[in-house]
């Protein structure tokens, strides 16, 4: 998955090197397990199943997001606060960062 100039998202087909466009526009996107999560230019957070469906806006605002293989969401907001979520709510965790990357809930 690849955000292109914050105007649309491209998905590379697994069987060849061609790309296909999907709906949505984000400046950052992350995929883990069967979910993808993205942040747009307004710091709004969205999630979507990688197999299709529509984008669903999540509560809150973030400057950077990631989703782990287990479906755990992580985000950092403009105040550099770190939050962990389940796709419907967020819990603030100790620490500060401007980016977050995770493998799953316990590997951040």
Secondary structure as UniProt FT lines:
FT   STRAND          2..4
FT   TURN            5..7
FT   STRAND          8..12
FT   TURN            14..15
FT   STRAND          19..22
FT   STRAND          28..32
FT   TURN            33..34
FT   STRAND          35..39
FT   TURN            41..42
FT   STRAND          44..49
FT   TURN            50..51
FT   STRAND          52..61
FT   STRAND          64..67
FT   TURN            69..70
FT   STRAND          73..76
FT   TURN            78..79
FT   STRAND          81..85
FT   STRAND          90..96
FT   TURN            105..106
//
